[in-house]
Amino acid sequence: MAAPAGAGDAASAAPAAAMAAEEARALLPAPAPDYYEDEEDLEERAYEAAEKVIVSISDGPDPGDGDGDGAALCSSSGAPPPFSWRKLWLFTGPGFLMSIAFLDPGNLEGNLQAGAVAGDTLLWLLMWATAMGLLVQLLAARLGVATGRHLAELCRDEYPDWARRALWLMAEVAMVGADIQEVIGSAIAIKILSRGYLPLWAGVIITALDCFIFLSLENYGVRKLEGVFAFLIATMAVSFAWMFTDTKPNGKDLIIGILVPKLSSKTIRQAVGVVGCVIMPHNVFLHSALVQSRKIDQNKEYQVREALRYYSIESTIALAVSFMINLFVTTVFAKGFYGSKEAGNIGLENAGQYLQEKFGGGFLPILYIWGIGLLAAGQSSTITGTYAGQFIMGGFLNLRLKKWIRALITRSFAIVPTIIVALFFDTSDSALDVLNEWLNVLQSIQIPFALIPLITLVSKEQVMGVFKIGRNTQAVTWTVATLLITINCYLLLDFISSEIRGPLSGSLLCVAVLIYSSFVLYLILRGTELSEKIIKAIPRSLS
């Protein structure tokens, strides 16, 4: 008896669908290793399975589950599921934690100085710098979601031992430099709110201790800790918006400052500072780890794509909020001090006093409003810095330690030098400003060691599978990275040329620059055809 007309077609379609499914699975990123189930598995992970937030990813076709109907449906209908506000809420958290690095005391100081010296003319640069920061952070999120591993873990496998240890050292140095600024900023706020009763060193100790209290909330769930950060960001937004409405800046100047690019030789240093503060090296490592706090199966492409969709929306909203807060700070100081003789002398330490003298106080003196906002900025950024330190240490060194032990080690790296700084600089505003410049330079040096590995990894099909970025995106990201590194090199050279004197210092600087440039070049060229040709040519030239 003859077979039905469609039977032969169905039989031949089944193997084809299975082959298509297998090819699709092969293009997915290599699955992350399972969480350790016994004491012998020493693989360190960002979050244990029980800690992850269940987001109820939309049920969809999995091209690798062997279901021919599912595979056919996936190939014929690639439409994403409809947008869900509830699901966006479940994904909300990591982007806002990441955005805190855009609001730390170092950024606030750069913004207030830009406002005081350049007025509203650099607001356009602040907006585009935030957009560049968003691009970098979206790449970090993409890396973490698609691979199930964060940047430090992937660097551990990607680079040889000496390069891995060098990258870890650079990340730790950058984190300590940022942490000193953050803790000092929080201590300044405590000094303001206590009316000078508590000196800087006391504020440093208080900040170090309450950091552990906040981090202990993670034991009650990731969402509890994210709630604390939401409260601190809201505190910053309300405080600086209050200052903004109190000082009544000119709306026309504000809009022109955002829309019309303007830059002069007198404001170039402030412009470099605005852009240089955007990329915090430790924040790139942090965001790639934070996105793993949601339960996602990296072996199912539709789950990864949906997670990337919601994380992109959340990160964009978070950085839009941070941009508005930074805009409030810049315009307040532009309104009060642009064109005045005090403009060049304002720093984080004396900003509150200058505000009080200029605008006075109403129902709540502006000095204390500034202090509350600064305290929220310092506390939140200090906690995220400690959080980032745990991921950096655990990822690069594969240390399987309890979180409180890693937090204690990370805190100790920064708190000891910070107490020394607080004792030494407590009575000198100008000395504290010089220290802040040195710390900015220290972090500027580290930027290539986070950006270059990030772009290298998200461009590799062996790491990212189908989620690797395309050639156009690679071109844009390398252009942004080159711009950011060039701007920070300008800041570095400008500062060093004014601080380094004498032939011995100059010689040591030249050696340091040569070593630094060689390592950056190695990171850029590693794995490319050019580097392979150079490696092959060296033995031939020596023989």
Disulfide bonds with the S-S distance in Angstrom:
none
